[in-house]
Amino acid sequence: MQETVPLNHPRSKTDLFVSFTLLALQGFGGVLAVVQRELVDKKRWMTREQFVEDWAVAQIMPGPNVVNLSLMIGGRYFGWRGALAALAGMLVAPLGVVLLLAVAFGSVSDAAWAQGALRGMGAVSAGLIAAVGLKLMGALKRNPMGMPMCIALACASFAGVGLMRWPLAYVLLGTGLVACAWAYGQLAKQVSRTGEAP
């Protein structure tokens, strides 16, 4: 049986603000890779499994995923004040950077090199997200739904949105209902085998 090292937690609301400000300033076109590395590997505020679960909830909530995640983490440790501190960290400094970039980019936005740079950054962002997805797959080994079902749902979601171009809401509703029903069945089996909830 392996020992579990206790997790850390933010020391204060200021720590939340500074941490999420630094996270937000490290990402361009998506900060999933940075958030996972910082919160799970470096700061150890959550396990990989907790990150996967929280990220899944953050994705189905309205608004940007990482903003939703910052609200959840801030609220978990310091209530609504922590949620606001984390939210401010995610938005204040990046807003200033975006406004400065908008002013600077406005004069060169039609240049071929600027368009090429943006396309290249999009490809890098997609690669980072794919790499984090592959890295986090190990956390699904302990998921009650089982790895094969998780992979099947991921493939179905990709096929629906990426290949068949169905609206995301329909794909999410369809695969989400299947996932909920399957998870409920698997958890019910665990309870009947062990006599207690997982």
N, C-alpha and C positions, 0 to 999 in steps of 0.2 A: 504494500500500500504506500503510495507516494505522499510525502508531506506537502501540505499546501501552505505557501508563504502568505501571511496576512497582507491584504491590500492596503495601499496608502489612501489618503483622502486629501482634498484641498485644505490648506491651513486656514484660509480666510476667504472672504468675498473678493479681496484684492488679489489673492492668488488665483482665483477663478478668472477674474478680469484679465490679468496679465497673461495667464496661460492661454486663454482663448484668443486674445489679441495676437500673440505670437503664432498661434495655429493659423489664424485667418491670414496673416501676412505671409505665410509660407506657401500658400496655395494659389494656383492660377488655373481656373477652369475646373476646379474640383479639388477638395482637400481630403478626400477619403483616405488616401495613403498616408498623409501626414497625421491625420487625426488618429488613425489606428496605431501608428507607430508611437506617437506621443502619449496617448491615454492608456494604451495597453502595455507597450514594451518599456517606455521610459518612466512615465509617472506612476504606472501601476495603479490607476484609479479604478480599473475594472479588468476582469478576465476577458479572454477572447470570446468566450461563450456569452458573457454579459454584453460585450460590444456588439456581437452579431444580433442578439435579441433587441437591444436598444436601437441599433441602426435600422433594423426591420421596422420597428414602430415609427422611427423618425421618417422613414421613407413613405409611409402611407399617410402621414399627417400632412395637411396643407402647408406649403412653404418650403424653403430650402432645407435639405436633410440635415446639414451640419448645424444650422441654426436651431432646428428642433432638438437635435441631440444636446446642444449646449444648454438649452432651456431645461431639458430633462435632468442633466447632471447637476446643474446649478440648483434646481429645485430639490433634488434628492438630498443634497448636503446642507443647504442653507435656506430652504423654503423659497418663497416668492422673491425675496431680496437676492438670494443666490442666483435664481433664474434670471433676474434683471441684470445682475453683474456679469454673468456669462454672456447674455445676449448683447450687452454693451461692448464686451470684449470682442465679440464676433463682428460687430457692425461699425464701431466708431472709426478706428484707424483705417480699415479697408475702404470705408466711404471716402475718406480724404484721399487715399491713393487712387481710387477709381476716378474721382473728380479731376485730379491732376493728370492722370493718363488720358482722360477724355479731352482735356484741353490740348495736351501735347499731340495726341493721335489725330485730332480733328484736321490738322493741316496736312497730314501725310496719309490719310486713310485710303486714298485712291492709288497710292504708289504700289507697284507690283511687289516690291520687297516686303511691304507691310502686310499685304494680303497673304503672301507666302509664309511670313512669320506666324500669323494667326492660324493658318492651316496646320503648320508644324506643331504649334502649341496644342491644338486640338488632338492631334495624333498622340502626342506625349501624354495628355490627360487620359485619353482612352486606354493607353497602355498601363498607366499607373492604376487605374480602376480595375482593369483585368488582373493585374498582378496581385492587388490586395484581395480580390475575390478568390483567387487561387490559394493565397496564403491563409485566408480565413476558412477554407473548406475543411481543414482539420477540426475546427470547432463543431462541425456538424456530426462528427462521429458519436458524440454523446447526446445528440438531438433525439427526442423520443420518436420523431417521424422516421428516422433511419436515413442513412446516406443515399441509398438508391432512390427513395421517394423525393428527397430534396433535389437531387440532380435532375430527376424527371420533371419536377415542377419548374426548375430553372430553365431547362430546355424548352418546355412548353411556353413559358413566358417569353423567351427569346424568339421562338418561332412565331408566336402571335404578334409581338410588337415589331421585331426586326425583319422578319421575312414576309409575313402576311399583312403588315401595316395596319393591324386592328388598333382601335383606340386603346390607350393605356388603361383607362377606367374599366373597360370591358374585360381586358385580360386580367387585370388585378382582381376584379370581382370574381371571375371564373376560377382562376388558379387559387385565389384566396379562400373561396368557399371549399374547394377540394382540400386544400391544406388544412383548414380548420376542422373539417369533418374527419380527415385522416388522423390528425393529431389527437382529436377527442377520442377516437377509437383506440389509438395506441396507448394513451394515458389511462383509459378505462381498463385496458388489458393489464397494464402495470399495477393498477390499484387492486384488481381482482387477484393477481398473482401474489402480491406482497401484503395486501391488506392496508396499505397506507399510500397517501398521495406522494408523488415524487418531489 
